[in-house]
Amino acid sequence: MDIKYQCPICDFDQYCKPLASMAEKYVAIKCRECQVVSAYPIPSLDELNEYYSSYQPTQETPERLSTLVELHEGILEYLVAKIGHRENLSFLDYGFGVGAFLKQVAQKGFHAYGAEFSKQNCEQLENFSRQNNTQIHTIQLSDTPLESLSGKNFDCITLFQVIEHIINPLELLSSLSSLQNSGGILYIECPNNDALYLKVKNAIREQVNRGDFFDSLNPPQHLYGFNRHSMQVLLEKAGYMPLEISDYFYADGLHQVETLLWYPSFQNLLQNRSAWNFYGISKSLIGFFEPLASKFLGAGGGLYAVARKK
């Protein structure tokens, strides 16, 4: 049965055939115009709040968190180079999670601001800031609207693995763009919906009882799946000029640095007999084949975009 669908990214009005069913109440559909893949129906804000109220935030050991902070140095230097100068820089990280990037920003002496829905994540970062005498400003979005930052001008706004979770990505980016002057930099990382390994996973998900996933979607968490084209449309609609949009392979050392800890090498696998199972071996295979998929097919697991405010 075709679904009447007005794409929230490009506004194209159309009828779509469902691509797959997910988690009993959702289907996956693809916009014929901008190619974004989305869950249908998109959950309401109340439904998301109810879902995330029982969601367990990620916990990191102090040692692992310290490693993640160090690993974010490369992407920070990359973004500083895109900005073009180092004086008095200000960063806003939307959906900062455990705050590793913002800690790296503060360590380098730049102005660090974070917006986050999780009360626990905000409290943890605020406690870190007090205990280490650093200046990291946070707003908890469930209590304080993004508009509270009105009047600020951020040189760089980052969204690491966030945009795919948002009910209305275009509305969010348009709001964030109001916090930047012309020339400001926006950086986004998200899953690459054209990733080769996702197509392989689609073929085996029914066999491993993962029918709640399709491509990069797993509602009510991942609601949208972007590729290069749909990301470009989103950025341009939000008032940005794309500078770079490309895939990356997991554990490349620059983008989504958490994957360095998620996907062990074959050497790590050989040294850890407890990982000699289907799950451990499959993760090592992803780490092995991802660079090849990215280099030869442009189909690495992740997608990143750098854009400049018009």
Rosetta blueprint (number, residue, H / E / L):
1 M L
2 D L
3 I E
4 K E
5 Y E
6 Q E
7 C L
8 P L
9 I L
10 C L
11 D L
12 F L
13 D E
14 Q E
15 Y E
16 C E
17 K L
18 P L
19 L L
20 A E
21 S E
22 M E
23 A L
24 E L
25 K L
26 Y E
27 V E
28 A E
29 I E
30 K E
31 C L
32 R L
33 E L
34 C L
35 Q L
36 V L
37 V E
38 S E
39 A E
40 Y E
41 P L
42 I L
43 P L
44 S L
45 L H
46 D H
47 E H
48 L H
49 N H
50 E H
51 Y H
52 Y H
53 S H
54 S L
55 Y L
56 Q L
57 P L
58 T L
59 Q L
60 E L
61 T L
62 P H
63 E H
64 R H
65 L H
66 S H
67 T H
68 L H
69 V H
70 E H
71 L H
72 H L
73 E H
74 G H
75 I H
76 L H
77 E H
78 Y H
79 L H
80 V H
81 A H
82 K H
83 I H
84 G L
85 H L
86 R L
87 E L
88 N L
89 L L
90 S E
91 F E
92 L E
93 D E
94 Y E
95 G L
96 F L
97 G L
98 V L
99 G L
100 A H
101 F H
102 L H
103 K H
104 Q H
105 V H
106 A H
107 Q H
108 K L
109 G L
110 F L
111 H E
112 A E
113 Y E
114 G E
115 A E
116 E E
117 F L
118 S L
119 K H
120 Q H
121 N H
122 C H
123 E H
124 Q H
125 L H
126 E H
127 N H
128 F H
129 S H
130 R H
131 Q H
132 N L
133 N L
134 T L
135 Q L
136 I E
137 H E
138 T E
139 I E
140 Q E
141 L L
142 S L
143 D L
144 T L
145 P L
146 L H
147 E H
148 S H
149 L H
150 S L
151 G L
152 K L
153 N L
154 F L
155 D L
156 C E
157 I E
158 T E
159 L E
160 F E
161 Q L
162 V L
163 I H
164 E H
165 H H
166 I L
167 I L
168 N L
169 P H
170 L H
171 E H
172 L H
173 L H
174 S H
175 S H
176 L H
177 S H
178 S L
179 L L
180 Q L
181 N L
182 S L
183 G L
184 G L
185 I E
186 L E
187 Y E
188 I E
189 E E
190 C E
191 P E
192 N E
193 N L
194 D L
195 A L
196 L H
197 Y H
198 L H
199 K H
200 V H
201 K H
202 N H
203 A H
204 I H
205 R L
206 E L
207 Q L
208 V L
209 N L
210 R L
211 G L
212 D L
213 F L
214 F E
215 D L
216 S L
217 L E
218 N E
219 P L
220 P L
221 Q L
222 H E
223 L L
224 Y E
225 G E
226 F E
227 N L
228 R H
229 H H
230 S H
231 M H
232 Q H
233 V H
234 L H
235 L H
236 E H
237 K H
238 A L
239 G L
240 Y E
241 M E
242 P E
243 L E
244 E E
245 I E
246 S E
247 D E
248 Y E
249 F L
250 Y L
251 A L
252 D L
253 G L
254 L L
255 H L
256 Q L
257 V L
258 E L
259 T H
260 L H
261 L H
262 W H
263 Y L
264 P L
265 S L
266 F H
267 Q H
268 N H
269 L H
270 L H
271 Q H
272 N L
273 R H
274 S H
275 A H
276 W L
277 N L
278 F H
279 Y H
280 G H
281 I H
282 S H
283 K H
284 S H
285 L H
286 I H
287 G H
288 F H
289 F H
290 E H
291 P H
292 L H
293 A H
294 S H
295 K H
296 F H
297 L H
298 G L
299 A L
300 G L
301 G L
302 G E
303 L E
304 Y E
305 A E
306 V E
307 A E
308 R E
309 K E
310 K L
